[in-house]
């Protein structure tokens, strides 16, 4: 069965089963604790932050920040 045919819930359950099998109960719990449900409304917040900016302004800021980053 292709993953494209699975529902989100089926994928979630399969993922949890695989994690439990590979990591054990404690490892599964530790993994799940790394991820927590966020709060707020990302779409609304993003719209407020970016509402007055043009794409060119955002691209310029990204380019400037990239040029200031130390090499890895």
mmCIF file as Biopython writes it, N, C-alpha, C and O atoms, coordinates in Angstrom:
data_model
#
loop_
_atom_site.group_PDB
_atom_site.id
_atom_site.type_symbol
_atom_site.label_atom_id
_atom_site.label_alt_id
_atom_site.label_comp_id
_atom_site.label_asym_id
_atom_site.label_entity_id
_atom_site.label_seq_id
_atom_site.pdbx_PDB_ins_code
_atom_site.Cartn_x
_atom_site.Cartn_y
_atom_site.Cartn_z
_atom_site.occupancy
_atom_site.B_iso_or_equiv
_atom_site.auth_seq_id
_atom_site.auth_asym_id
_atom_site.pdbx_PDB_model_num
ATOM 1   N N  . UNK A ? 1  ? 0.841  -1.188 0.000  1.0 0.0 1  A 1 
ATOM 2   C CA . UNK A ? 1  ? 0.000  0.000  0.000  1.0 0.0 1  A 1 
ATOM 3   C C  . UNK A ? 1  ? 0.884  1.249  0.000  1.0 0.0 1  A 1 
ATOM 4   O O  . UNK A ? 1  ? 1.838  1.338  0.773  1.0 0.0 1  A 1 
ATOM 5   N N  . UNK A ? 2  ? 0.572  2.189  -0.847 1.0 0.0 2  A 1 
ATOM 6   C CA . UNK A ? 2  ? 1.310  3.437  -0.949 1.0 0.0 2  A 1 
ATOM 7   C C  . UNK A ? 2  ? 0.931  4.366  0.205  1.0 0.0 2  A 1 
ATOM 8   O O  . UNK A ? 2  ? -0.218 4.387  0.646  1.0 0.0 2  A 1 
ATOM 9   N N  . UNK A ? 3  ? 1.903  5.128  0.683  1.0 0.0 3  A 1 
ATOM 10  C CA . UNK A ? 3  ? 1.597  6.080  1.756  1.0 0.0 3  A 1 
ATOM 11  C C  . UNK A ? 3  ? 0.636  7.160  1.281  1.0 0.0 3  A 1 
ATOM 12  O O  . UNK A ? 3  ? -0.031 7.802  2.093  1.0 0.0 3  A 1 
ATOM 13  N N  . UNK A ? 4  ? 0.564  7.363  -0.025 1.0 0.0 4  A 1 
ATOM 14  C CA . UNK A ? 4  ? -0.375 8.353  -0.551 1.0 0.0 4  A 1 
ATOM 15  C C  . UNK A ? 4  ? -1.817 7.901  -0.363 1.0 0.0 4  A 1 
ATOM 16  O O  . UNK A ? 4  ? -2.732 8.724  -0.393 1.0 0.0 4  A 1 
ATOM 17  N N  . UNK A ? 5  ? -2.029 6.597  -0.168 1.0 0.0 5  A 1 
ATOM 18  C CA . UNK A ? 5  ? -3.378 6.075  0.023  1.0 0.0 5  A 1 
ATOM 19  C C  . UNK A ? 5  ? -3.793 6.075  1.492  1.0 0.0 5  A 1 
ATOM 20  O O  . UNK A ? 5  ? -4.957 5.824  1.807  1.0 0.0 5  A 1 
ATOM 21  N N  . UNK A ? 6  ? -2.856 6.352  2.388  1.0 0.0 6  A 1 
ATOM 22  C CA . UNK A ? 6  ? -3.148 6.325  3.819  1.0 0.0 6  A 1 
ATOM 23  C C  . UNK A ? 6  ? -3.670 7.672  4.295  1.0 0.0 6  A 1 
ATOM 24  O O  . UNK A ? 6  ? -3.324 8.718  3.746  1.0 0.0 6  A 1 
ATOM 25  N N  . UNK A ? 7  ? -4.502 7.630  5.315  1.0 0.0 7  A 1 
ATOM 26  C CA . UNK A ? 7  ? -4.967 8.869  5.935  1.0 0.0 7  A 1 
ATOM 27  C C  . UNK A ? 7  ? -3.880 9.386  6.873  1.0 0.0 7  A 1 
ATOM 28  O O  . UNK A ? 7  ? -2.946 8.655  7.204  1.0 0.0 7  A 1 
ATOM 29  N N  . UNK A ? 8  ? -3.994 10.619 7.295  1.0 0.0 8  A 1 
ATOM 30  C CA . UNK A ? 8  ? -3.046 11.186 8.252  1.0 0.0 8  A 1 
ATOM 31  C C  . UNK A ? 8  ? -3.020 10.348 9.532  1.0 0.0 8  A 1 
ATOM 32  O O  . UNK A ? 8  ? -1.952 10.099 10.092 1.0 0.0 8  A 1 
ATOM 33  N N  . UNK A ? 9  ? -4.174 9.921  9.983  1.0 0.0 9  A 1 
ATOM 34  C CA . UNK A ? 9  ? -4.259 9.132  11.209 1.0 0.0 9  A 1 
ATOM 35  C C  . UNK A ? 9  ? -3.559 7.780  11.043 1.0 0.0 9  A 1 
ATOM 36  O O  . UNK A ? 9  ? -2.873 7.322  11.957 1.0 0.0 9  A 1 
ATOM 37  N N  . UNK A ? 10 ? -3.728 7.145  9.891  1.0 0.0 10 A 1 
ATOM 38  C CA . UNK A ? 10 ? -3.062 5.868  9.647  1.0 0.0 10 A 1 
ATOM 39  C C  . UNK A ? 10 ? -1.540 6.035  9.636  1.0 0.0 10 A 1 
ATOM 40  O O  . UNK A ? 10 ? -0.819 5.209  10.194 1.0 0.0 10 A 1 
ATOM 41  N N  . UNK A ? 11 ? -1.063 7.090  9.009  1.0 0.0 11 A 1 
ATOM 42  C CA . UNK A ? 11 ? 0.373  7.359  8.986  1.0 0.0 11 A 1 
ATOM 43  C C  . UNK A ? 11 ? 0.883  7.602  10.398 1.0 0.0 11 A 1 
ATOM 44  O O  . UNK A ? 11 ? 1.950  7.106  10.764 1.0 0.0 11 A 1 
ATOM 45  N N  . UNK A ? 12 ? 0.140  8.354  11.192 1.0 0.0 12 A 1 
ATOM 46  C CA . UNK A ? 12 ? 0.534  8.634  12.576 1.0 0.0 12 A 1 
ATOM 47  C C  . UNK A ? 12 ? 0.643  7.346  13.376 1.0 0.0 12 A 1 
ATOM 48  O O  . UNK A ? 12 ? 1.621  7.139  14.094 1.0 0.0 12 A 1 
ATOM 49  N N  . UNK A ? 13 ? -0.353 6.481  13.256 1.0 0.0 13 A 1 
ATOM 50  C CA . UNK A ? 13 ? -0.347 5.221  14.010 1.0 0.0 13 A 1 
ATOM 51  C C  . UNK A ? 13 ? 0.787  4.300  13.581 1.0 0.0 13 A 1 
ATOM 52  O O  . UNK A ? 13 ? 1.446  3.686  14.420 1.0 0.0 13 A 1 
ATOM 53  N N  . UNK A ? 14 ? 1.015  4.205  12.279 1.0 0.0 14 A 1 
ATOM 54  C CA . UNK A ? 14 ? 2.118  3.379  11.784 1.0 0.0 14 A 1 
ATOM 55  C C  . UNK A ? 14 ? 3.449  3.929  12.302 1.0 0.0 14 A 1 
ATOM 56  O O  . UNK A ? 14 ? 4.320  3.171  12.727 1.0 0.0 14 A 1 
ATOM 57  N N  . UNK A ? 15 ? 3.591  5.226  12.261 1.0 0.0 15 A 1 
ATOM 58  C CA . UNK A ? 15 ? 4.819  5.862  12.756 1.0 0.0 15 A 1 
ATOM 59  C C  . UNK A ? 15 ? 5.059  5.562  14.221 1.0 0.0 15 A 1 
ATOM 60  O O  . UNK A ? 15 ? 6.183  5.263  14.623 1.0 0.0 15 A 1 
ATOM 61  N N  . UNK A ? 16 ? 4.006  5.639  15.023 1.0 0.0 16 A 1 
ATOM 62  C CA . UNK A ? 16 ? 4.141  5.336  16.450 1.0 0.0 16 A 1 
ATOM 63  C C  . UNK A ? 16 ? 4.505  3.878  16.673 1.0 0.0 16 A 1 
ATOM 64  O O  . UNK A ? 16 ? 5.307  3.564  17.552 1.0 0.0 16 A 1 
ATOM 65  N N  . UNK A ? 17 ? 3.924  2.988  15.885 1.0 0.0 17 A 1 
ATOM 66  C CA . UNK A ? 17 ? 4.244  1.565  15.994 1.0 0.0 17 A 1 
ATOM 67  C C  . UNK A ? 17 ? 5.711  1.310  15.674 1.0 0.0 17 A 1 
ATOM 68  O O  . UNK A ? 17 ? 6.381  0.554  16.377 1.0 0.0 17 A 1 
ATOM 69  N N  . UNK A ? 18 ? 6.207  1.938  14.619 1.0 0.0 18 A 1 
ATOM 70  C CA . UNK A ? 18 ? 7.606  1.764  14.228 1.0 0.0 18 A 1 
ATOM 71  C C  . UNK A ? 18 ? 8.528  2.319  15.304 1.0 0.0 18 A 1 
ATOM 72  O O  . UNK A ? 18 ? 9.518  1.681  15.665 1.0 0.0 18 A 1 
ATOM 73  N N  . UNK A ? 19 ? 8.213  3.488  15.811 1.0 0.0 19 A 1 
ATOM 74  C CA . UNK A ? 19 ? 9.039  4.072  16.869 1.0 0.0 19 A 1 
ATOM 75  C C  . UNK A ? 19 ? 9.057  3.186  18.104 1.0 0.0 19 A 1 
ATOM 76  O O  . UNK A ? 19 ? 10.113 2.967  18.698 1.0 0.0 19 A 1 
ATOM 77  N N  . UNK A ? 20 ? 7.909  2.681  18.489 1.0 0.0 20 A 1 
ATOM 78  C CA . UNK A ? 20 ? 7.837  1.810  19.668 1.0 0.0 20 A 1 
ATOM 79  C C  . UNK A ? 20 ? 8.652  0.538  19.446 1.0 0.0 20 A 1 
ATOM 80  O O  . UNK A ? 20 ? 9.353  0.081  20.348 1.0 0.0 20 A 1 
ATOM 81  N N  . UNK A ? 21 ? 8.558  -0.025 18.259 1.0 0.0 21 A 1 
ATOM 82  C CA . UNK A ? 21 ? 9.292  -1.251 17.960 1.0 0.0 21 A 1 
ATOM 83  C C  . UNK A ? 21 ? 10.796 -1.007 17.955 1.0 0.0 21 A 1 
ATOM 84  O O  . UNK A ? 21 ? 11.560 -1.805 18.499 1.0 0.0 21 A 1 
ATOM 85  N N  . UNK A ? 22 ? 11.218 0.086  17.347 1.0 0.0 22 A 1 
ATOM 86  C CA . UNK A ? 22 ? 12.648 0.352  17.190 1.0 0.0 22 A 1 
ATOM 87  C C  . UNK A ? 22 ? 13.286 0.975  18.431 1.0 0.0 22 A 1 
ATOM 88  O O  . UNK A ? 22 ? 14.449 0.704  18.727 1.0 0.0 22 A 1 
ATOM 89  N N  . UNK A ? 23 ? 12.546 1.795  19.148 1.0 0.0 23 A 1 
ATOM 90  C CA . UNK A ? 23 ? 13.114 2.512  20.289 1.0 0.0 23 A 1 
ATOM 91  C C  . UNK A ? 23 ? 12.703 1.931  21.635 1.0 0.0 23 A 1 
ATOM 92  O O  . UNK A ? 23 ? 13.326 2.225  22.655 1.0 0.0 23 A 1 
ATOM 93  N N  . UNK A ? 24 ? 11.670 1.117  21.643 1.0 0.0 24 A 1 
ATOM 94  C CA . UNK A ? 24 ? 11.127 0.631  22.905 1.0 0.0 24 A 1 
ATOM 95  C C  . UNK A ? 24 ? 10.239 1.697  23.519 1.0 0.0 24 A 1 
ATOM 96  O O  . UNK A ? 24 ? 10.181 2.826  23.031 1.0 0.0 24 A 1 
ATOM 97  N N  . UNK A ? 25 ? 9.556  1.342  24.579 1.0 0.0 25 A 1 
ATOM 98  C CA . UNK A ? 25 ? 8.587  2.259  25.201 1.0 0.0 25 A 1 
ATOM 99  C C  . UNK A ? 25 ? 9.258  3.531  25.708 1.0 0.0 25 A 1 
ATOM 100 O O  . UNK A ? 25 ? 8.764  4.634  25.478 1.0 0.0 25 A 1 
ATOM 101 N N  . UNK A ? 26 ? 10.377 3.372  26.394 1.0 0.0 26 A 1 
ATOM 102 C CA . UNK A ? 26 ? 11.059 4.543  26.957 1.0 0.0 26 A 1 
ATOM 103 C C  . UNK A ? 26 ? 11.575 5.448  25.850 1.0 0.0 26 A 1 
ATOM 104 O O  . UNK A ? 26 ? 11.442 6.669  25.930 1.0 0.0 26 A 1 
ATOM 105 N N  . UNK A ? 27 ? 12.162 4.854  24.818 1.0 0.0 27 A 1 
ATOM 106 C CA . UNK A ? 27 ? 12.653 5.655  23.699 1.0 0.0 27 A 1 
ATOM 107 C C  . UNK A ? 27 ? 11.532 6.380  22.978 1.0 0.0 27 A 1 
ATOM 108 O O  . UNK A ? 27 ? 11.691 7.530  22.569 1.0 0.0 27 A 1 
ATOM 109 N N  . UNK A ? 28 ? 10.402 5.711  22.821 1.0 0.0 28 A 1 
ATOM 110 C CA . UNK A ? 28 ? 9.242  6.347  22.193 1.0 0.0 28 A 1 
ATOM 111 C C  . UNK A ? 28 ? 8.795  7.550  23.004 1.0 0.0 28 A 1 
ATOM 112 O O  . UNK A ? 28 ? 8.537  8.616  22.447 1.0 0.0 28 A 1 
ATOM 113 N N  . UNK A ? 29 ? 8.703  7.387  24.305 1.0 0.0 29 A 1 
ATOM 114 C CA . UNK A ? 29 ? 8.283  8.500  25.174 1.0 0.0 29 A 1 
ATOM 115 C C  . UNK A ? 29 ? 9.273  9.652  25.081 1.0 0.0 29 A 1 
ATOM 116 O O  . UNK A ? 29 ? 8.877  10.812 24.963 1.0 0.0 29 A 1 
ATOM 117 N N  . UNK A ? 30 ? 10.560 9.329  25.134 1.0 0.0 30 A 1 
ATOM 118 C CA . UNK A ? 30 ? 11.571 10.385 25.042 1.0 0.0 30 A 1 
ATOM 119 C C  . UNK A ? 30 ? 11.470 11.123 23.707 1.0 0.0 30 A 1 
ATOM 120 O O  . UNK A ? 30 ? 11.591 12.347 23.658 1.0 0.0 30 A 1 
ATOM 121 N N  . UNK A ? 31 ? 11.249 10.378 22.629 1.0 0.0 31 A 1 
ATOM 122 C CA . UNK A ? 31 ? 11.103 10.987 21.309 1.0 0.0 31 A 1 
ATOM 123 C C  . UNK A ? 31 ? 9.896  11.928 21.285 1.0 0.0 31 A 1 
ATOM 124 O O  . UNK A ? 31 ? 9.995  13.060 20.812 1.0 0.0 31 A 1 
ATOM 125 N N  . UNK A ? 32 ? 8.771  11.460 21.792 1.0 0.0 32 A 1 
ATOM 126 C CA . UNK A ? 32 ? 7.557  12.272 21.777 1.0 0.0 32 A 1 
ATOM 127 C C  . UNK A ? 32 ? 7.696  13.517 22.646 1.0 0.0 32 A 1 
ATOM 128 O O  . UNK A ? 32 ? 7.089  14.548 22.356 1.0 0.0 32 A 1 
ATOM 129 N N  . UNK A ? 33 ? 8.488  13.428 23.707 1.0 0.0 33 A 1 
ATOM 130 C CA . UNK A ? 33 ? 8.674  14.585 24.586 1.0 0.0 33 A 1 
ATOM 131 C C  . UNK A ? 33 ? 9.472  15.697 23.907 1.0 0.0 33 A 1 
ATOM 132 O O  . UNK A ? 33 ? 9.416  16.849 24.336 1.0 0.0 33 A 1 
ATOM 133 N N  . UNK A ? 34 ? 10.207 15.361 22.859 1.0 0.0 34 A 1 
ATOM 134 C CA . UNK A ? 34 ? 10.966 16.390 22.138 1.0 0.0 34 A 1 
ATOM 135 C C  . UNK A ? 34 ? 10.049 17.296 21.331 1.0 0.0 34 A 1 
ATOM 136 O O  . UNK A ? 34 ? 10.431 18.409 20.969 1.0 0.0 34 A 1 
ATOM 137 N N  . UNK A ? 35 ? 8.856  16.826 21.053 1.0 0.0 35 A 1 
ATOM 138 C CA . UNK A ? 35 ? 7.919  17.573 20.225 1.0 0.0 35 A 1 
ATOM 139 C C  . UNK A ? 35 ? 6.683  17.893 21.047 1.0 0.0 35 A 1 
ATOM 140 O O  . UNK A ? 35 ? 6.052  17.006 21.622 1.0 0.0 35 A 1 
ATOM 141 N N  . UNK A ? 36 ? 6.354  19.156 21.092 1.0 0.0 36 A 1 
ATOM 142 C CA . UNK A ? 36 ? 5.160  19.527 21.820 1.0 0.0 36 A 1 
ATOM 143 C C  . UNK A ? 36 ? 4.264  20.366 20.925 1.0 0.0 36 A 1 
ATOM 144 O O  . UNK A ? 36 ? 4.727  21.044 20.008 1.0 0.0 36 A 1 
ATOM 145 N N  . UNK A ? 37 ? 3.009  20.306 21.205 1.0 0.0 37 A 1 
ATOM 146 C CA . UNK A ? 37 ? 2.031  21.061 20.430 1.0 0.0 37 A 1 
ATOM 147 C C  . UNK A ? 37 ? 2.254  22.547 20.677 1.0 0.0 37 A 1 
ATOM 148 O O  . UNK A ? 37 ? 2.285  22.998 21.822 1.0 0.0 37 A 1 
ATOM 149 N N  . UNK A ? 38 ? 2.406  23.282 19.624 1.0 0.0 38 A 1 
ATOM 150 C CA . UNK A ? 38 ? 2.598  24.719 19.757 1.0 0.0 38 A 1 
ATOM 151 C C  . UNK A ? 38 ? 1.279  25.412 20.080 1.0 0.0 38 A 1 
ATOM 152 O O  . UNK A ? 38 ? 0.222  24.785 20.139 1.0 0.0 38 A 1 
ATOM 153 N N  . UNK A ? 39 ? 1.371  26.690 20.281 1.0 0.0 39 A 1 
ATOM 154 C CA . UNK A ? 39 ? 0.157  27.459 20.550 1.0 0.0 39 A 1 
ATOM 155 C C  . UNK A ? 39 ? 0.146  28.663 19.626 1.0 0.0 39 A 1 
ATOM 156 O O  . UNK A ? 39 ? 1.166  29.014 19.033 1.0 0.0 39 A 1 
ATOM 157 N N  . UNK A ? 40 ? -0.975 29.269 19.513 1.0 0.0 40 A 1 
ATOM 158 C CA . UNK A ? 40 ? -1.092 30.440 18.667 1.0 0.0 40 A 1 
ATOM 159 C C  . UNK A ? 40 ? -1.578 30.080 17.277 1.0 0.0 40 A 1 
ATOM 160 O O  . UNK A ? 40 ? -1.905 28.929 16.990 1.0 0.0 40 A 1 
ATOM 161 N N  . UNK A ? 41 ? -1.618 31.073 16.435 1.0 0.0 41 A 1 
ATOM 162 C CA . UNK A ? 41 ? -2.081 30.918 15.056 1.0 0.0 41 A 1 
ATOM 163 C C  . UNK A ? 41 ? -0.967 31.387 14.131 1.0 0.0 41 A 1 
ATOM 164 O O  . UNK A ? 41 ? -0.845 32.578 13.843 1.0 0.0 41 A 1 
ATOM 165 N N  . UNK A ? 42 ? -0.153 30.436 13.668 1.0 0.0 42 A 1 
ATOM 166 C CA . UNK A ? 42 ? 1.007  30.758 12.846 1.0 0.0 42 A 1 
ATOM 167 C C  . UNK A ? 42 ? 0.617  31.591 11.620 1.0 0.0 42 A 1 
ATOM 168 O O  . UNK A ? 42 ? 1.284  32.575 11.300 1.0 0.0 42 A 1 
ATOM 169 N N  . UNK A ? 43 ? -0.444 31.203 10.949 1.0 0.0 43 A 1 
ATOM 170 C CA . UNK A ? 43 ? -0.838 31.890 9.720  1.0 0.0 43 A 1 
ATOM 171 C C  . UNK A ? 43 ? -1.171 33.350 9.995  1.0 0.0 43 A 1 
ATOM 172 O O  . UNK A ? 43 ? -0.748 34.239 9.256  1.0 0.0 43 A 1 
ATOM 173 N N  . UNK A ? 44 ? -1.920 33.590 11.044 1.0 0.0 44 A 1 
ATOM 174 C CA . UNK A ? 44 ? -2.287 34.961 11.411 1.0 0.0 44 A 1 
ATOM 175 C C  . UNK A ? 44 ? -1.059 35.761 11.831 1.0 0.0 44 A 1 
ATOM 176 O O  . UNK A ? 44 ? -0.888 36.905 11.411 1.0 0.0 44 A 1 
ATOM 177 N N  . UNK A ? 45 ? -0.203 35.162 12.659 1.0 0.0 45 A 1 
ATOM 178 C CA . UNK A ? 45 ? 0.993  35.855 13.122 1.0 0.0 45 A 1 
ATOM 179 C C  . UNK A ? 45 ? 1.916  36.178 11.950 1.0 0.0 45 A 1 
ATOM 180 O O  . UNK A ? 45 ? 2.470  37.274 11.868 1.0 0.0 45 A 1 
ATOM 181 N N  . UNK A ? 46 ? 2.073  35.216 11.048 1.0 0.0 46 A 1 
ATOM 182 C CA . UNK A ? 46 ? 2.933  35.429 9.878  1.0 0.0 46 A 1 
ATOM 183 C C  . UNK A ? 46 ? 2.388  36.570 9.017  1.0 0.0 46 A 1 
ATOM 184 O O  . UNK A ? 46 ? 3.149  37.406 8.529  1.0 0.0 46 A 1 
ATOM 185 N N  . UNK A ? 47 ? 1.089  36.597 8.839  1.0 0.0 47 A 1 
ATOM 186 C CA . UNK A ? 47 ? 0.477  37.663 8.039  1.0 0.0 47 A 1 
ATOM 187 C C  . UNK A ? 47 ? 0.737  39.024 8.672  1.0 0.0 47 A 1 
ATOM 188 O O  . UNK A ? 47 ? 1.011  39.995 7.967  1.0 0.0 47 A 1 
ATOM 189 N N  . UNK A ? 48 ? 0.653  39.098 9.992  1.0 0.0 48 A 1 
ATOM 190 C CA . UNK A ? 48 ? 0.911  40.367 10.681 1.0 0.0 48 A 1 
ATOM 191 C C  . UNK A ? 48 ? 2.366  40.794 10.557 1.0 0.0 48 A 1 
ATOM 192 O O  . UNK A ? 48 ? 2.656  41.973 10.355 1.0 0.0 48 A 1 
ATOM 193 N N  . UNK A ? 49 ? 3.276  39.841 10.677 1.0 0.0 49 A 1 
ATOM 194 C CA . UNK A ? 49 ? 4.701  40.157 10.611 1.0 0.0 49 A 1 
ATOM 195 C C  . UNK A ? 49 ? 5.102  40.592 9.209  1.0 0.0 49 A 1 
ATOM 196 O O  . UNK A ? 49 ? 5.881  41.531 9.046  1.0 0.0 49 A 1 
ATOM 197 N N  . UNK A ? 50 ? 4.577  39.916 8.203  1.0 0.0 50 A 1 
ATOM 198 C CA . UNK A ? 50 ? 5.015  40.160 6.832  1.0 0.0 50 A 1 
ATOM 199 C C  . UNK A ? 50 ? 4.076  41.052 6.022  1.0 0.0 50 A 1 
ATOM 200 O O  . UNK A ? 50 ? 4.339  41.302 4.846  1.0 0.0 50 A 1 
ATOM 201 N N  . UNK A ? 51 ? 2.998  41.533 6.616  1.0 0.0 51 A 1 
ATOM 202 C CA . UNK A ? 51 ? 1.970  42.232 5.839  1.0 0.0 51 A 1 
ATOM 203 C C  . UNK A ? 51 ? 2.470  43.477 5.128  1.0 0.0 51 A 1 
ATOM 204 O O  . UNK A ? 51 ? 1.987  43.794 4.041  1.0 0.0 51 A 1 
ATOM 205 N N  . UNK A ? 52 ? 3.415  44.184 5.708  1.0 0.0 52 A 1 
ATOM 206 C CA . UNK A ? 52 ? 3.870  45.429 5.098  1.0 0.0 52 A 1 
ATOM 207 C C  . UNK A ? 52 ? 5.173  45.277 4.330  1.0 0.0 52 A 1 
ATOM 208 O O  . UNK A ? 52 ? 5.759  46.273 3.904  1.0 0.0 52 A 1 
ATOM 209 N N  . UNK A ? 53 ? 5.628  44.062 4.149  1.0 0.0 53 A 1 
ATOM 210 C CA . UNK A ? 53 ? 6.900  43.852 3.470  1.0 0.0 53 A 1 
ATOM 211 C C  . UNK A ? 53 ? 6.691  43.287 2.071  1.0 0.0 53 A 1 
ATOM 212 O O  . UNK A ? 53 ? 5.813  42.456 1.838  1.0 0.0 53 A 1 
ATOM 213 N N  . UNK A ? 54 ? 7.497  43.747 1.175  1.0 0.0 54 A 1 
ATOM 214 C CA . UNK A ? 54 ? 7.469  43.229 -0.180 1.0 0.0 54 A 1 
ATOM 215 C C  . UNK A ? 54 ? 8.479  42.087 -0.284 1.0 0.0 54 A 1 
ATOM 216 O O  . UNK A ? 54 ? 9.423  42.005 0.502  1.0 0.0 54 A 1 
ATOM 217 N N  . UNK A ? 55 ? 8.266  41.206 -1.266 1.0 0.0 55 A 1 
ATOM 218 C CA . UNK A ? 55 ? 9.139  40.046 -1.456 1.0 0.0 55 A 1 
ATOM 219 C C  . UNK A ? 55 ? 10.585 40.501 -1.604 1.0 0.0 55 A 1 
ATOM 220 O O  . UNK A ? 55 ? 11.487 39.877 -1.045 1.0 0.0 55 A 1 
ATOM 221 N N  . UNK A ? 56 ? 10.814 41.555 -2.333 1.0 0.0 56 A 1 
ATOM 222 C CA . UNK A ? 56 ? 12.179 42.055 -2.544 1.0 0.0 56 A 1 
ATOM 223 C C  . UNK A ? 56 ? 12.825 42.455 -1.215 1.0 0.0 56 A 1 
ATOM 224 O O  . UNK A ? 56 ? 14.017 42.222 -1.016 1.0 0.0 56 A 1 
ATOM 225 N N  . UNK A ? 57 ? 12.058 43.049 -0.312 1.0 0.0 57 A 1 
ATOM 226 C CA . UNK A ? 57 ? 12.593 43.441 0.993  1.0 0.0 57 A 1 
ATOM 227 C C  . UNK A ? 57 ? 12.984 42.215 1.817  1.0 0.0 57 A 1 
ATOM 228 O O  . UNK A ? 57 ? 14.030 42.199 2.466  1.0 0.0 57 A 1 
ATOM 229 N N  . UNK A ? 58 ? 12.138 41.198 1.782  1.0 0.0 58 A 1 
ATOM 230 C CA . UNK A ? 58 ? 12.411 39.970 2.528  1.0 0.0 58 A 1 
ATOM 231 C C  . UNK A ? 58 ? 13.647 39.288 1.955  1.0 0.0 58 A 1 
ATOM 232 O O  . UNK A ? 58 ? 14.511 38.836 2.707  1.0 0.0 58 A 1 
ATOM 233 N N  . UNK A ? 59 ? 13.737 39.211 0.622  1.0 0.0 59 A 1 
ATOM 234 C CA . UNK A ? 59 ? 14.885 38.581 -0.026 1.0 0.0 59 A 1 
ATOM 235 C C  . UNK A ? 59 ? 16.172 39.329 0.306  1.0 0.0 59 A 1 
ATOM 236 O O  . UNK A ? 59 ? 17.208 38.704 0.532  1.0 0.0 59 A 1 
ATOM 237 N N  . UNK A ? 60 ? 16.118 40.635 0.337  1.0 0.0 60 A 1 
ATOM 238 C CA . UNK A ? 60 ? 17.299 41.441 0.685  1.0 0.0 60 A 1 
ATOM 239 C C  . UNK A ? 60 ? 17.733 41.157 2.117  1.0 0.0 60 A 1 
ATOM 240 O O  . UNK A ? 60 ? 18.927 41.021 2.385  1.0 0.0 60 A 1 
ATOM 241 N N  . UNK A ? 61 ? 16.793 41.068 3.028  1.0 0.0 61 A 1 
ATOM 242 C CA . UNK A ? 61 ? 17.124 40.783 4.430  1.0 0.0 61 A 1 
ATOM 243 C C  . UNK A ? 61 ? 17.748 39.402 4.574  1.0 0.0 61 A 1 
ATOM 244 O O  . UNK A ? 61 ? 18.707 39.232 5.327  1.0 0.0 61 A 1 
ATOM 245 N N  . UNK A ? 62 ? 17.214 38.411 3.858  1.0 0.0 62 A 1 
ATOM 246 C CA . UNK A ? 62 ? 17.767 37.058 3.903  1.0 0.0 62 A 1 
ATOM 247 C C  . UNK A ? 62 ? 19.193 37.061 3.357  1.0 0.0 62 A 1 
ATOM 248 O O  . UNK A ? 62 ? 20.087 36.460 3.952  1.0 0.0 62 A 1 
ATOM 249 N N  . UNK A ? 63 ? 19.407 37.729 2.235  1.0 0.0 63 A 1 
ATOM 250 C CA . UNK A ? 63 ? 20.749 37.802 1.639  1.0 0.0 63 A 1 
ATOM 251 C C  . UNK A ? 63 ? 21.734 38.469 2.591  1.0 0.0 63 A 1 
ATOM 252 O O  . UNK A ? 63 ? 22.865 38.007 2.745  1.0 0.0 63 A 1 
ATOM 253 N N  . UNK A ? 64 ? 21.314 39.536 3.218  1.0 0.0 64 A 1 
ATOM 254 C CA . UNK A ? 64 ? 22.175 40.256 4.151  1.0 0.0 64 A 1 
ATOM 255 C C  . UNK A ? 64 ? 22.546 39.373 5.337  1.0 0.0 64 A 1 
ATOM 256 O O  . UNK A ? 64 ? 23.706 39.336 5.747  1.0 0.0 64 A 1 
ATOM 257 N N  . UNK A ? 65 ? 21.559 38.657 5.891  1.0 0.0 65 A 1 
ATOM 258 C CA . UNK A ? 65 ? 21.832 37.784 7.029  1.0 0.0 65 A 1 
ATOM 259 C C  . UNK A ? 65 ? 22.757 36.637 6.640  1.0 0.0 65 A 1 
ATOM 260 O O  . UNK A ? 65 ? 23.632 36.258 7.419  1.0 0.0 65 A 1 
ATOM 261 N N  . UNK A ? 66 ? 22.575 36.085 5.458  1.0 0.0 66 A 1 
ATOM 262 C CA . UNK A ? 66 ? 23.433 34.997 4.993  1.0 0.0 66 A 1 
ATOM 263 C C  . UNK A ? 66 ? 24.881 35.452 4.825  1.0 0.0 66 A 1 
ATOM 264 O O  . UNK A ? 66 ? 25.813 34.706 5.126  1.0 0.0 66 A 1 
ATOM 265 N N  . UNK A ? 67 ? 25.061 36.668 4.347  1.0 0.0 67 A 1 
ATOM 266 C CA . UNK A ? 67 ? 26.428 37.164 4.129  1.0 0.0 67 A 1 
ATOM 267 C C  . UNK A ? 67 ? 27.110 37.476 5.460  1.0 0.0 67 A 1 
ATOM 268 O O  . UNK A ? 67 ? 28.339 37.504 5.524  1.0 0.0 67 A 1 
ATOM 269 N N  . UNK A ? 68 ? 26.347 37.709 6.509  1.0 0.0 68 A 1 
ATOM 270 C CA . UNK A ? 68 ? 26.908 38.009 7.831  1.0 0.0 68 A 1 
ATOM 271 C C  . UNK A ? 68 ? 27.197 36.753 8.650  1.0 0.0 68 A 1 
ATOM 272 O O  . UNK A ? 68 ? 27.905 36.828 9.654  1.0 0.0 68 A 1 
ATOM 273 N N  . UNK A ? 69 ? 26.659 35.590 8.238  1.0 0.0 69 A 1 
ATOM 274 C CA . UNK A ? 69 ? 26.875 34.355 8.985  1.0 0.0 69 A 1 
ATOM 275 C C  . UNK A ? 69 ? 28.304 33.878 8.826  1.0 0.0 69 A 1 
ATOM 276 O O  . UNK A ? 69 ? 28.873 33.944 7.736  1.0 0.0 69 A 1 
ATOM 277 N N  . UNK A ? 70 ? 28.886 33.394 9.926  1.0 0.0 70 A 1 
ATOM 278 C CA . UNK A ? 70 ? 30.230 32.830 9.805  1.0 0.0 70 A 1 
ATOM 279 C C  . UNK A ? 70 ? 30.189 31.529 9.014  1.0 0.0 70 A 1 
ATOM 280 O O  . UNK A ? 70 ? 29.188 30.815 9.067  1.0 0.0 70 A 1 
ATOM 281 N N  . UNK A ? 71 ? 31.251 31.203 8.283  1.0 0.0 71 A 1 
ATOM 282 C CA . UNK A ? 71 ? 31.273 29.949 7.524  1.0 0.0 71 A 1 
ATOM 283 C C  . UNK A ? 71 ? 31.203 28.749 8.453  1.0 0.0 71 A 1 
ATOM 284 O O  . UNK A ? 71 ? 31.719 28.781 9.570  1.0 0.0 71 A 1 
ATOM 285 N N  . UNK A ? 72 ? 30.559 27.690 7.979  1.0 0.0 72 A 1 
ATOM 286 C CA . UNK A ? 72 ? 30.427 26.491 8.807  1.0 0.0 72 A 1 
ATOM 287 C C  . UNK A ? 72 ? 31.485 25.492 8.475  1.0 0.0 72 A 1 
ATOM 288 O O  . UNK A ? 72 ? 31.530 24.418 9.074  1.0 0.0 72 A 1 
#
